[in-house]
Amino acid sequence: MSTQRFPRGVLFDLDGTLLDSAPDMLATVNRMRLARGKPAMALDEIRPHVSRGARAMSSAAFPEVPVEQVPGLVPEFLDLYREELGRHSRPFDGIEAMLAALENDDAVWGIVTNKPEYLAREILPQLGWETRSAVLIGGDSLPERKPHPLPLLHAAEAIGIAPADCVYVGDDRRDIDAARAAGMPSVVALWGYRLDDDDPVAWQGDVMIDSPEDLFDPANWPSSPKPA
């Protein structure tokens, strides 16, 4: 009897899926607030916004700033975040063991994130992932970013595995929408970041997983995409 194996290719979102980067983001927005004489925010105030990027976090940090002016805060956010990068963040519990299990089964894994590529590349060596991750696609690596399927399709091509034979794991609706559009099975990472009114059931991912430890079992991974 053959033993069930993991998917041959697995692609992951980074922030909120592999990496608990909210503490780095908190340090960043609090430096911005301190410079403006504002009190520090608490982690639970910024955490739900992390997967939505620098603009969303800047808006959450300064709700009084008109929406059209928020993009002006992003360069400052990114400059400060680069200084805080990896100082406070850690992989979620169980991630390292899960990645090791994939590698021990000869599965190939990589990262597709909307984080700017230069920031993603800077943090990988701090985690020891720079040689383990077979591909890294950032939000500015290609003409399109998630929820467009191009980053996932490009990553699958880079690792030489058909999209239907890969699985994408992410904690945001854009991740699941991108996977569906790419014809790639998806895992909703429920341990990640989302707003209270964001219902992950509505994303219609192939499976929803509570913790990285649940992915130690190959039976918990999806094997084929849902019909469109």
SEGU-731571 format. One record per atom (N, C-alpha, C): residue in one letter; x, y, z; residue number from 1. Coordinates in pm, 1 decimal, m for minus. Example, Ala and Ser with C-alpha at 12.3 -4.5 7.8 and 13.67 -1.06 7.14 Angstrom:
A_1319.0_m569.0_780.0_1;
A_1230.0_m450.0_780.0_1;
A_1320.0_m330.0_780.0_1;
S_1285.0_m225.0_708.0_2;
S_1367.0_m106.0_714.0_2;
S_1290.0_3.0_787.0_2;
END
This chain:
M_86.0_m120.0_0.0_1;
M_0.0_0.0_0.0_1;
M_89.4_124.8_0.0_1;
S_60.6_218.5_m90.0_2;
S_141.6_339.5_m97.3_2;
S_100.3_437.4_11.9_2;
T_199.2_508.9_61.6_3;
T_174.4_609.6_164.5_3;
T_135.7_741.1_97.6_3;
Q_33.3_807.2_150.0_4;
Q_m9.7_934.4_92.9_4;
Q_100.6_1036.9_106.7_4;
R_120.0_1116.2_2.7_5;
R_227.8_1214.5_1.4_5;
R_170.3_1356.3_m0.9_5;
F_257.0_1449.6_30.1_6;
F_220.5_1590.2_21.8_6;
F_211.2_1631.1_m126.0_6;
P_148.8_1747.4_m153.6_7;
P_151.0_1798.0_m291.6_7;
P_295.2_1813.2_m340.0_7;
R_314.9_1798.7_m470.6_8;
R_451.3_1808.2_m525.2_8;
R_504.8_1950.4_m518.8_8;
G_416.8_2049.1_m526.2_9;
G_456.9_2187.8_m516.0_9;
G_363.5_2263.2_m423.7_9;
V_419.0_2342.9_m333.7_10;
V_338.6_2423.8_m242.2_10;
V_391.3_2566.7_m245.9_10;
L_302.3_2660.9_m268.5_11;
L_335.6_2802.4_m267.8_11;
L_264.6_2867.6_m150.6_11;
F_335.3_2956.2_m83.9_12;
F_283.1_3019.7_36.7_12;
F_281.4_3170.9_22.1_12;
D_179.4_3232.6_79.8_13;
D_185.8_3373.4_113.1_13;
D_289.2_3386.6_225.5_13;
L_338.1_3507.4_249.4_14;
L_441.6_3525.2_352.4_14;
L_381.8_3579.8_482.2_14;
D_343.9_3706.7_483.8_15;
D_293.1_3769.1_606.9_15;
D_156.3_3713.1_642.6_15;
G_144.1_3660.1_763.0_16;
G_16.7_3605.4_807.9_16;
G_m3.2_3460.0_772.5_16;
T_89.4_3403.3_697.4_17;
T_79.6_3262.6_658.9_17;
T_202.2_3186.4_709.0_17;
L_319.3_3223.6_660.2_18;
L_443.0_3165.3_712.1_18;
L_496.0_3244.8_831.2_18;
L_485.4_3375.6_820.3_19;
L_554.4_3464.6_914.1_19;
L_456.5_3550.7_993.4_19;
D_472.9_3549.2_1125.3_20;
D_397.2_3639.4_1212.0_20;
D_473.3_3771.3_1216.8_20;
S_449.3_3853.9_1116.2_21;
S_523.8_3978.7_1099.5_21;
S_454.5_4098.2_1162.7_21;
A_340.2_4076.7_1223.9_22;
A_267.0_4188.5_1284.5_22;
A_351.3_4267.4_1385.0_22;
P_435.4_4202.7_1468.2_23;
P_514.9_4282.6_1562.0_23;
P_611.2_4380.1_1492.9_23;
D_667.2_4342.2_1378.0_24;
D_751.1_4436.1_1302.6_24;
D_667.8_4553.2_1251.4_24;
M_547.8_4521.3_1203.7_25;
M_458.9_4626.0_1151.8_25;
M_416.8_4721.0_1264.5_25;
L_391.0_4664.6_1381.5_26;
L_353.3_4748.0_1495.9_26;
L_465.3_4844.4_1532.0_26;
A_587.4_4793.8_1536.6_27;
A_700.9_4880.9_1568.2_27;
A_712.2_4993.4_1466.5_27;
T_683.1_4960.9_1341.9_28;
T_691.8_5061.2_1235.5_28;
T_588.0_5171.4_1252.9_28;
V_461.6_5133.4_1268.0_29;
V_357.3_5236.9_1278.2_29;
V_373.3_5316.0_1408.1_29;
N_423.7_5252.6_1512.6_30;
N_440.8_5327.3_1636.9_30;
N_554.8_5428.2_1628.0_30;
R_654.7_5400.1_1547.4_31;
R_758.0_5501.5_1523.5_31;
R_698.3_5620.1_1447.3_31;
M_611.6_5590.6_1352.8_32;
M_545.6_5698.0_1278.6_32;
M_456.0_5780.8_1371.1_32;
R_383.0_5712.8_1458.6_33;
R_292.7_5783.4_1549.3_33;
R_371.3_5865.6_1651.8_33;
L_479.4_5807.8_1703.3_34;
L_561.7_5879.8_1801.1_34;
L_616.3_6009.2_1741.0_34;
A_657.6_6002.1_1614.6_35;
A_712.0_6120.9_1548.0_35;
A_607.6_6231.1_1534.4_35;
R_481.5_6194.3_1545.5_36;
R_372.0_6290.7_1533.8_36;
R_305.3_6318.1_1668.6_36;
G_368.6_6272.8_1775.4_37;
G_317.5_6299.3_1909.3_37;
G_195.3_6220.1_1946.5_37;
K_176.4_6105.4_1881.6_38;
K_59.4_6022.5_1908.5_38;
K_98.9_5901.8_1993.5_38;
P_6.2_5851.2_2075.5_39;
P_37.2_5735.3_2159.6_39;
P_53.5_5608.2_2076.6_39;
A_122.3_5511.7_2134.6_40;
A_146.3_5385.1_2065.5_40;
A_16.2_5307.4_2048.8_40;
M_8.6_5232.4_1939.4_41;
M_m102.5_5140.7_1917.3_41;
M_m69.4_5006.6_1981.3_41;
A_m172.8_4928.6_2008.1_42;
A_m154.8_4792.4_2058.3_42;
A_m150.4_4695.8_1940.4_42;
L_m90.3_4579.8_1963.9_43;
L_m74.8_4481.6_1856.8_43;
L_m208.6_4440.8_1796.0_43;
D_m310.0_4422.7_1881.3_44;
D_m437.7_4374.7_1827.8_44;
D_m507.8_4480.7_1742.5_44;
E_m462.0_4605.6_1747.3_45;
E_m519.9_4710.5_1664.0_45;
E_m465.2_4707.1_1521.6_45;
I_m339.3_4667.9_1506.7_46;
I_m277.5_4667.5_1374.2_46;
I_m280.7_4530.0_1309.2_46;
R_m284.8_4425.4_1391.7_47;
R_m273.0_4288.4_1341.6_47;
R_m371.8_4253.3_1229.7_47;
P_m501.4_4287.6_1240.3_48;
P_m595.4_4246.8_1134.3_48;
P_m564.2_4306.0_997.6_48;
H_m484.2_4413.5_992.7_49;
H_m460.0_4484.8_867.8_49;
H_m333.1_4440.0_796.4_49;
V_m252.5_4355.4_860.9_50;
V_m118.1_4327.2_809.9_50;
V_m119.3_4267.8_670.1_50;
S_m208.0_4172.8_643.9_51;
S_m207.4_4107.8_513.0_51;
S_m253.1_4200.0_400.4_51;
R_m304.6_4316.7_434.5_52;
R_m357.2_4407.7_331.2_52;
R_m256.0_4511.4_286.2_52;
G_m134.8_4506.7_343.1_53;
G_m27.6_4588.3_289.0_53;
G_m3.6_4720.4_359.2_53;
A_99.8_4791.4_310.0_54;
A_146.7_4914.1_374.1_54;
A_41.0_5023.4_375.2_54;
R_m35.3_5032.9_268.2_55;
R_m137.8_5138.3_262.6_55;
R_m244.9_5116.1_368.6_55;
A_m289.6_4991.0_382.2_56;
A_m393.5_4960.1_481.0_56;
A_m343.6_4982.2_622.2_56;
M_m218.4_4945.6_647.9_57;
M_m164.8_4965.6_782.5_57;
M_m142.8_5113.3_813.4_57;
S_m101.8_5189.4_713.7_58;
S_m86.6_5333.5_734.2_58;
S_m221.7_5398.0_762.2_58;
S_m324.0_5352.1_691.6_59;
S_m458.5_5405.5_714.3_59;
S_m508.9_5369.1_852.6_59;
A_m481.3_5245.7_896.9_60;
A_m523.8_5204.5_1030.6_60;
A_m450.2_5282.8_1138.0_60;
A_m325.4_5316.3_1112.6_61;
A_m246.1_5391.0_1210.3_61;
A_m288.4_5537.1_1218.7_61;
F_m339.8_5589.6_1107.4_62;
F_m379.9_5730.8_1102.0_62;
F_m518.3_5742.5_1039.1_62;
P_m621.6_5700.1_1111.9_63;
P_m757.1_5701.0_1055.3_63;
P_m808.7_5841.0_1024.5_63;
E_m744.5_5941.3_1082.6_64;
E_m788.9_6078.5_1057.7_64;
E_m738.6_6132.4_923.7_64;
V_m643.8_6062.5_863.4_65;
V_m588.5_6107.1_735.0_65;
V_m686.1_6070.7_622.9_65;
P_m723.8_6166.8_537.3_66;
P_m814.9_6136.2_425.3_66;
P_m758.7_6025.0_337.8_66;
V_m847.4_5944.1_285.9_67;
V_m806.6_5826.3_207.9_67;
V_m711.5_5864.0_94.8_67;
E_m739.4_5974.3_27.4_68;
E_m656.6_6011.4_m87.1_68;
E_m515.6_6054.3_m46.8_68;
Q_m494.2_6083.8_81.5_69;
Q_m361.1_6123.4_128.3_69;
Q_m281.0_6008.3_187.8_69;
V_m345.3_5894.8_209.3_70;
V_m276.5_5780.6_270.9_70;
V_m156.6_5732.6_189.6_70;
P_m165.0_5727.6_54.5_71;
P_m46.7_5683.5_m20.5_71;
P_79.2_5764.2_9.3_71;
G_62.8_5888.4_53.8_72;
G_178.1_5969.6_87.7_72;
G_252.7_5921.3_210.7_72;
L_187.3_5838.2_292.7_73;
L_251.4_5781.7_411.4_73;
L_330.9_5655.1_381.3_73;
V_303.1_5594.7_266.5_74;
V_360.8_5462.5_237.6_74;
V_512.9_5464.2_226.9_74;
P_576.4_5560.3_158.0_75;
P_722.9_5558.5_153.7_75;
P_787.6_5564.2_291.9_75;
E_732.5_5646.4_380.7_76;
E_785.1_5653.2_517.4_76;
E_766.0_5519.0_587.5_76;
F_648.8_5459.8_570.9_77;
F_623.3_5329.5_631.5_77;
F_726.1_5227.3_584.4_77;
L_749.2_5220.3_454.2_78;
L_841.0_5119.7_401.0_78;
L_984.5_5143.2_445.7_78;
D_1025.8_5269.9_453.2_79;
D_1161.8_5299.5_499.8_79;
D_1182.3_5255.2_644.7_79;
L_1085.9_5286.1_729.8_80;
L_1096.9_5247.1_869.9_80;
L_1081.7_5096.8_887.4_80;
Y_991.5_5038.0_809.9_81;
Y_971.5_4894.0_819.5_81;
Y_1099.3_4818.1_782.0_81;
R_1171.4_4868.9_685.3_82;
R_1298.1_4803.2_646.8_82;
R_1394.8_4799.8_765.4_82;
E_1392.1_4903.7_848.6_83;
E_1478.2_4906.8_966.9_83;
E_1430.5_4809.3_1074.8_83;
E_1300.7_4783.9_1080.1_84;
E_1243.9_4693.9_1180.6_84;
E_1235.6_4549.1_1131.2_84;
L_1263.1_4527.5_1004.5_85;
L_1242.7_4398.5_939.5_85;
L_1311.9_4284.0_1013.7_85;
G_1232.3_4190.0_1060.4_86;
G_1285.8_4071.8_1126.7_86;
G_1327.7_4091.2_1271.0_86;
R_1315.8_4211.1_1323.5_87;
R_1359.4_4235.5_1461.4_87;
R_1263.0_4175.5_1563.2_87;
H_1136.7_4167.3_1527.4_88;
H_1035.0_4122.0_1622.2_88;
H_952.9_4004.6_1569.6_88;
S_958.1_3978.9_1438.8_89;
S_873.0_3876.0_1377.9_89;
S_934.5_3737.5_1391.9_89;
R_848.4_3636.5_1383.7_90;
R_890.5_3496.3_1393.3_90;
R_797.1_3412.1_1306.0_90;
P_843.9_3297.0_1258.5_91;
P_750.9_3205.0_1192.1_91;
P_642.4_3162.2_1290.7_91;
F_523.3_3142.0_1241.9_92;
F_417.0_3091.2_1327.5_92;
F_456.4_2953.9_1382.2_92;
D_405.3_2922.2_1499.8_93;
D_432.3_2791.5_1559.2_93;
D_392.5_2680.1_1463.3_93;
G_481.4_2587.0_1442.1_94;
G_454.0_2473.2_1356.2_94;
G_499.7_2491.0_1212.2_94;
I_531.8_2612.7_1171.4_95;
I_570.6_2636.3_1032.1_95;
I_701.4_2565.2_998.2_95;
E_801.6_2578.5_1082.8_96;
E_930.8_2515.8_1051.7_96;
E_916.9_2364.7_1038.2_96;
A_841.8_2302.6_1127.9_97;
A_822.8_2157.6_1121.4_97;
A_744.2_2118.5_997.3_97;
M_647.7_2200.2_959.5_98;
M_568.9_2171.4_840.5_98;
M_654.8_2181.5_715.0_98;
L_738.9_2284.9_707.0_99;
L_827.8_2298.0_591.7_99;
L_925.2_2180.5_584.4_99;
A_975.5_2138.5_699.4_100;
A_1065.8_2023.4_701.8_100;
A_995.9_1897.1_653.4_100;
A_868.2_1881.5_690.0_101;
A_792.8_1764.7_645.4_101;
A_776.5_1765.8_493.7_101;
L_750.4_1882.6_435.9_102;
L_741.4_1893.3_290.6_102;
L_873.9_1855.4_225.2_102;
E_981.7_1909.9_279.1_103;
E_1113.4_1884.1_221.1_103;
E_1151.2_1736.6_233.3_103;
N_1116.3_1675.0_344.5_104;
N_1147.5_1533.5_364.1_104;
N_1071.2_1443.3_267.3_104;
D_961.3_1496.0_212.5_105;
D_882.1_1421.4_115.1_105;
D_917.8_1463.3_m28.4_105;
D_1026.4_1539.0_m41.3_106;
D_1073.9_1587.5_m171.9_106;
D_975.3_1681.3_m240.0_106;
A_887.2_1743.6_m164.0_107;
A_801.8_1848.2_m219.4_107;
A_884.3_1975.8_m235.9_107;
V_845.6_2056.1_m332.8_108;
V_910.5_2184.0_m358.1_108;
V_819.5_2294.5_m307.3_108;
W_875.5_2390.8_m233.4_109;
W_792.0_2500.1_m185.1_109;
W_855.0_2634.6_m218.9_109;
G_767.9_2734.9_m227.8_110;
G_813.5_2869.1_m256.7_110;
G_716.8_2971.6_m201.0_110;
I_746.9_3097.7_m226.0_111;
I_672.2_3208.9_m166.5_111;
I_621.6_3302.2_m275.3_111;
V_493.0_3334.8_m267.5_112;
V_432.2_3436.8_m353.7_112;
V_362.4_3535.7_m262.3_112;
T_415.0_3655.7_m253.9_113;
T_366.5_3756.6_m160.1_113;
T_340.0_3887.0_m232.1_113;
N_254.8_3970.8_m175.5_114;
N_236.9_4105.7_m227.1_114;
N_333.4_4204.5_m163.2_114;
K_414.5_4158.2_m69.8_115;
K_518.7_4241.1_m11.0_115;
K_620.7_4277.2_m120.4_115;
P_674.4_4400.0_m120.0_116;
P_777.1_4432.0_m219.1_116;
P_888.9_4327.2_m217.4_116;
E_934.9_4289.4_m334.1_117;
E_1031.5_4179.2_m342.4_117;
E_1158.5_4207.7_m262.9_117;
Y_1207.3_4332.9_m264.8_118;
Y_1332.7_4360.7_m195.3_118;
Y_1320.4_4336.2_m45.3_118;
L_1202.3_4364.0_12.8_119;
L_1182.6_4339.2_155.5_119;
L_1172.2_4189.8_184.2_119;
A_1101.8_4117.3_97.4_120;
A_1090.7_3973.1_116.0_120;
A_1228.7_3907.5_106.8_120;
R_1309.7_3952.0_10.3_121;
R_1442.7_3892.9_m5.7_121;
R_1533.6_3923.8_113.0_121;
E_1513.9_4038.5_174.9_122;
E_1597.7_4074.3_289.5_122;
E_1565.8_3990.1_412.4_122;
I_1439.8_3950.2_428.1_123;
I_1404.5_3877.5_549.8_123;
I_1431.4_3727.7_538.7_123;
L_1436.0_3672.2_417.4_124;
L_1455.0_3527.5_404.7_124;
L_1583.8_3476.8_469.2_124;
P_1698.2_3545.2_452.6_125;
P_1819.0_3495.1_518.1_125;
P_1809.7_3494.4_671.0_125;
Q_1733.2_3586.5_726.4_126;
Q_1715.4_3589.1_871.9_126;
Q_1641.4_3464.8_921.0_126;
L_1563.3_3405.0_831.3_127;
L_1483.9_3287.1_865.5_127;
L_1550.7_3157.2_821.0_127;
G_1659.9_3169.0_745.8_128;
G_1725.1_3050.8_691.1_128;
G_1648.4_2991.7_574.0_128;
W_1569.1_3073.0_506.2_129;
W_1483.9_3023.2_397.9_129;
W_1535.8_3061.4_259.9_129;
E_1645.4_3136.8_252.0_130;
E_1686.8_3188.9_122.1_130;
E_1727.6_3079.1_23.8_130;
T_1775.1_2966.6_72.8_131;
T_1810.3_2855.9_m16.6_131;
T_1704.2_2746.3_m16.6_131;
R_1615.0_2750.1_79.7_132;
R_1510.6_2646.8_88.3_132;
R_1389.7_2681.2_1.3_132;
S_1355.7_2807.7_m8.1_133;
S_1243.5_2850.5_m90.8_133;
S_1286.7_2846.0_m237.4_133;
A_1216.0_2765.9_m317.3_134;
A_1256.1_2744.1_m456.1_134;
A_1225.4_2862.6_m546.4_134;
V_1132.1_2947.1_m505.0_135;
V_1097.2_3064.6_m583.7_135;
V_1043.8_3171.0_m488.3_135;
L_1067.8_3295.9_m523.2_136;
L_1012.8_3408.1_m446.5_136;
L_960.0_3511.4_m545.1_136;
I_830.3_3535.9_m539.0_137;
I_766.3_3638.4_m621.2_137;
I_709.0_3743.5_m527.6_137;
G_748.8_3868.6_m547.1_138;
G_697.7_3978.5_m466.1_138;
G_585.5_4052.1_m536.1_138;
G_526.7_4146.2_m466.2_139;
G_415.6_4220.6_m521.9_139;
G_454.0_4310.2_m637.5_139;
D_584.5_4341.8_m649.8_140;
D_631.3_4426.0_m759.1_140;
D_722.0_4349.8_m855.8_140;
S_723.6_4216.6_m846.1_141;
S_810.5_4136.8_m933.6_141;
S_758.3_4128.9_m1076.3_141;
L_627.6_4138.6_m1091.9_142;
L_561.0_4119.6_m1220.4_142;
L_463.5_4234.6_m1246.0_142;
P_410.2_4244.0_m1365.4_143;
P_314.2_4352.9_m1393.4_143;
P_185.5_4342.5_m1313.3_143;
E_152.5_4223.3_m1264.1_144;
E_31.0_4204.2_m1185.5_144;
E_66.3_4145.2_m1049.7_144;
R_m22.4_4164.7_m953.1_145;
R_m5.4_4108.7_m819.7_145;
R_m136.5_4042.8_m779.5_145;
K_m132.6_3961.3_m673.8_146;
K_m257.1_3899.7_m626.6_146;
K_m361.0_4007.6_m596.6_146;
P_m487.4_3984.2_m633.9_147;
P_m553.0_3857.6_m666.9_147;
P_m540.5_3812.3_m812.1_147;
H_m463.6_3881.8_m893.8_148;
H_m440.5_3833.5_m1031.0_148;
H_m364.9_3700.7_m1023.1_148;
P_m394.5_3606.8_m1112.2_149;
P_m328.1_3476.6_m1105.6_149;
P_m184.1_3475.4_m1155.6_149;
L_m138.9_3581.1_m1223.9_150;
L_m6.4_3578.3_m1285.4_150;
L_106.3_3539.4_m1189.8_150;
P_113.9_3596.3_m1067.2_151;
P_224.7_3556.7_m979.3_151;
P_226.7_3407.0_m947.9_151;
L_108.8_3347.2_m927.9_152;
L_104.5_3204.4_m898.1_152;
L_141.9_3122.0_m1021.4_152;
L_92.7_3162.4_m1138.1_153;
L_125.7_3090.7_m1260.6_153;
L_275.2_3100.2_m1289.9_153;
H_332.6_3217.3_m1268.6_154;
H_475.3_3236.9_m1291.4_154;
H_558.2_3151.6_m1194.6_154;
A_516.0_3147.6_m1068.6_155;
A_589.1_3068.5_m968.5_155;
A_581.6_2919.4_m1001.1_155;
A_463.4_2872.9_m1041.7_156;
A_449.0_2731.6_m1077.8_156;
A_540.1_2696.7_m1195.4_156;
E_545.2_2785.8_m1292.6_157;
E_633.1_2762.4_m1407.5_157;
E_779.7_2759.4_m1363.1_157;
A_815.8_2847.8_m1270.0_158;
A_954.8_2855.5_m1223.7_158;
A_999.2_2727.8_m1153.6_158;
I_906.9_2662.6_m1082.2_159;
I_944.8_2539.0_m1012.8_159;
I_915.0_2415.2_m1096.4_159;
G_861.5_2435.9_m1217.1_160;
G_841.1_2326.1_m1308.6_160;
G_728.5_2231.4_m1271.7_160;
I_625.5_2284.3_m1206.0_161;
I_512.0_2201.8_m1164.7_161;
I_384.1_2267.8_m1213.4_161;
A_296.0_2189.2_m1274.6_162;
A_170.6_2243.4_m1326.9_162;
A_88.8_2305.2_m1214.1_162;
P_17.9_2414.7_m1241.1_163;
P_m61.6_2479.2_m1135.2_163;
P_m156.7_2383.6_m1064.0_163;
A_m219.8_2292.4_m1137.0_164;
A_m315.0_2199.7_m1074.9_164;
A_m247.3_2101.7_m980.7_164;
D_m113.5_2088.4_m993.2_165;
D_m38.6_1997.6_m906.0_165;
D_29.9_2071.8_m791.5_165;
C_7.2_2202.5_m784.6_166;
C_55.6_2284.2_m672.9_166;
C_m61.2_2312.7_m579.0_166;
V_m30.1_2364.0_m462.9_167;
V_m130.4_2415.3_m369.2_167;
V_m82.3_2551.8_m323.2_167;
Y_m174.4_2647.6_m313.2_168;
Y_m138.8_2778.6_m259.3_168;
Y_m202.3_2795.0_m122.0_168;
V_m122.1_2839.7_m25.7_169;
V_m165.1_2857.6_112.8_169;
V_m160.2_3006.3_146.0_169;
G_m274.5_3062.9_189.0_170;
G_m277.1_3204.5_220.4_170;
G_m385.1_3240.0_320.6_170;
D_m371.9_3358.4_379.7_171;
D_m463.0_3399.4_487.4_171;
D_m553.6_3515.3_447.8_171;
D_m556.0_3549.4_318.6_172;
D_m634.4_3664.0_272.8_172;
D_m718.1_3623.3_151.9_172;
R_m830.7_3687.7_135.6_173;
R_m918.3_3653.4_22.7_173;
R_m846.7_3665.6_m110.9_173;
R_m758.2_3763.8_m122.4_174;
R_m685.2_3780.6_m247.9_174;
R_m602.9_3657.0_m280.9_174;
D_m552.6_3589.8_m178.0_175;
D_m475.7_3467.2_m200.1_175;
D_m562.9_3358.9_m263.0_175;
I_m681.0_3342.6_m206.4_176;
I_m770.1_3235.9_m252.2_176;
I_m826.7_3269.4_m390.4_176;
D_m858.9_3396.1_m414.8_177;
D_m906.2_3437.2_m546.7_177;
D_m798.5_3413.6_m652.2_177;
A_m673.3_3445.0_m618.4_178;
A_m563.4_3424.9_m712.8_178;
A_m544.9_3277.0_m744.3_178;
A_m553.2_3192.9_m641.5_179;
A_m537.3_3049.1_m661.7_179;
A_m647.6_2995.1_m751.9_179;
R_m771.2_3035.3_m725.9_180;
R_m882.9_2987.2_m807.3_180;
R_m864.4_3028.2_m952.9_180;
A_m824.0_3153.6_m974.3_181;
A_m804.8_3202.2_m1110.6_181;
A_m690.4_3131.1_m1181.3_181;
A_m593.7_3081.8_m1102.9_182;
A_m479.9_3010.3_m1159.8_182;
A_m506.2_2861.5_m1177.4_182;
G_m624.4_2814.5_m1134.7_183;
G_m653.0_2671.9_m1140.7_183;
G_m570.0_2592.4_m1041.7_183;
M_m541.2_2653.3_m928.0_184;
M_m454.8_2592.9_m826.8_184;
M_m535.5_2566.1_m699.6_184;
P_m529.9_2445.7_m643.2_185;
P_m597.6_2420.1_m515.6_185;
P_m546.7_2516.1_m407.4_185;
S_m633.6_2544.4_m310.6_186;
S_m597.0_2644.8_m210.1_186;
S_m626.3_2596.8_m69.0_186;
V_m546.5_2651.1_23.2_187;
V_m564.8_2630.2_166.8_187;
V_m584.7_2767.1_230.9_187;
V_m694.2_2784.1_303.5_188;
V_m717.5_2906.2_381.2_188;
V_m649.1_2889.6_516.0_188;
A_m550.5_2973.8_543.2_189;
A_m475.5_2969.0_668.9_189;
A_m549.4_3050.4_774.8_189;
L_m626.5_2983.5_856.2_190;
L_m711.0_3052.5_953.9_190;
L_m631.6_3112.8_1068.8_190;
W_m504.4_3078.1_1081.2_191;
W_m422.2_3134.2_1188.8_191;
W_m370.5_3274.5_1153.6_191;
G_m399.6_3322.1_1032.9_192;
G_m341.4_3447.4_987.1_192;
G_m417.8_3571.1_1028.5_192;
Y_m407.9_3675.2_946.8_193;
Y_m461.9_3806.7_978.7_193;
Y_m587.1_3834.7_896.4_193;
R_m692.6_3877.8_962.2_194;
R_m810.2_3923.3_889.0_194;
R_m897.7_4007.6_982.6_194;
L_m978.2_4091.7_921.7_195;
L_m1069.5_4175.6_997.4_195;
L_m1184.8_4092.0_1052.2_195;
D_m1246.6_4140.0_1158.9_196;
D_m1353.2_4063.8_1224.6_196;
D_m1470.0_4034.5_1131.2_196;
D_m1498.3_4125.7_1038.1_197;
D_m1613.2_4107.2_949.2_197;
D_m1576.6_4035.5_819.5_197;
D_m1455.2_3983.9_810.9_198;
D_m1410.0_3912.7_691.5_198;
D_m1432.1_3763.6_712.2_198;
D_m1529.8_3707.6_643.0_199;
D_m1569.2_3568.3_662.9_199;
D_m1491.5_3476.8_568.4_199;
P_m1396.5_3396.3_618.7_200;
P_m1316.3_3311.6_529.6_200;
P_m1396.8_3203.5_459.4_200;
V_m1512.7_3167.7_513.1_201;
V_m1596.7_3068.9_444.6_201;
V_m1638.4_3122.2_307.8_201;
A_m1662.6_3253.9_301.8_202;
A_m1707.7_3315.3_176.8_202;
A_m1599.8_3315.2_69.4_202;
W_m1474.8_3293.1_107.4_203;
W_m1367.0_3292.0_8.0_203;
W_m1373.0_3167.5_m79.6_203;
Q_m1436.4_3061.1_m26.6_204;
Q_m1453.4_2936.3_m101.9_204;
Q_m1319.8_2872.6_m138.7_204;
G_m1228.6_2867.7_m41.2_205;
G_m1106.3_2792.2_m61.2_205;
G_m1135.5_2643.1_m59.8_205;
D_m1040.1_2563.6_m103.8_206;
D_m1062.6_2418.7_m109.8_206;
D_m1066.6_2356.3_29.0_206;
V_m980.3_2401.1_118.8_207;
V_m986.6_2356.9_258.2_207;
V_m953.2_2475.3_348.2_207;
M_m1003.1_2471.7_470.8_208;
M_m968.4_2571.3_571.7_208;
M_m895.9_2497.5_684.4_208;
I_m780.7_2550.9_723.3_209;
I_m694.8_2483.9_820.6_209;
I_m672.1_2575.9_940.0_209;
D_m689.7_2521.4_1059.6_210;
D_m680.9_2602.1_1181.5_210;
D_m538.1_2637.8_1221.5_210;
S_m443.7_2546.6_1199.8_211;
S_m306.6_2570.8_1245.5_211;
S_m207.5_2499.5_1155.0_211;
P_m81.6_2547.4_1150.2_212;
P_18.7_2479.4_1068.9_212;
P_35.9_2332.3_1105.2_212;
E_15.1_2298.2_1232.4_213;
E_29.4_2158.7_1274.1_213;
E_m66.9_2066.6_1199.9_213;
D_m183.9_2119.8_1161.0_214;
D_m280.1_2038.4_1087.1_214;
D_m226.8_1998.8_949.4_214;
L_m128.5_2073.2_900.1_215;
L_m72.4_2043.9_769.1_215;
L_40.6_1941.7_776.0_215;
F_69.8_1889.7_895.3_216;
F_166.8_1781.2_905.9_216;
F_111.9_1653.9_841.8_216;
D_m20.3_1645.6_829.4_217;
D_m86.0_1526.9_775.0_217;
D_m118.1_1550.4_627.9_217;
P_m59.2_1474.0_535.7_218;
P_m87.1_1494.5_393.3_218;
P_m235.3_1482.8_359.0_218;
A_m310.9_1408.2_438.9_219;
A_m453.7_1390.2_410.7_219;
A_m532.2_1520.4_424.2_219;
N_m477.3_1619.3_494.2_220;
N_m548.1_1745.0_514.3_220;
N_m527.1_1845.0_400.7_220;
W_m441.3_1810.4_305.0_221;
W_m415.4_1899.8_192.7_221;
W_m514.9_1873.5_80.6_221;
P_m552.6_1976.7_4.7_222;
P_m640.5_1954.4_m111.1_222;
P_m562.6_1888.6_m223.5_222;
S_m632.1_1814.0_m307.1_223;
S_m564.5_1746.2_m416.0_223;
S_m604.3_1798.1_m552.7_223;
S_m716.9_1871.3_m560.5_224;
S_m759.5_1923.9_m689.9_224;
S_m844.3_2047.7_m668.8_224;
P_m843.5_2141.6_m764.3_225;
P_m920.7_2264.1_m747.3_225;
P_m1070.5_2238.5_m761.1_225;
K_m1148.2_2322.2_m695.5_226;
K_m1293.9_2314.7_m713.2_226;
K_m1331.0_2361.2_m852.8_226;
P_m1439.6_2309.6_m907.3_227;
P_m1485.2_2360.4_m1037.5_227;
P_m1519.9_2509.0_m1029.0_227;
A_m1499.6_2578.9_m1137.3_228;
A_m1531.2_2722.9_m1139.1_228;
A_m1682.2_2742.9_m1133.3_228;
END
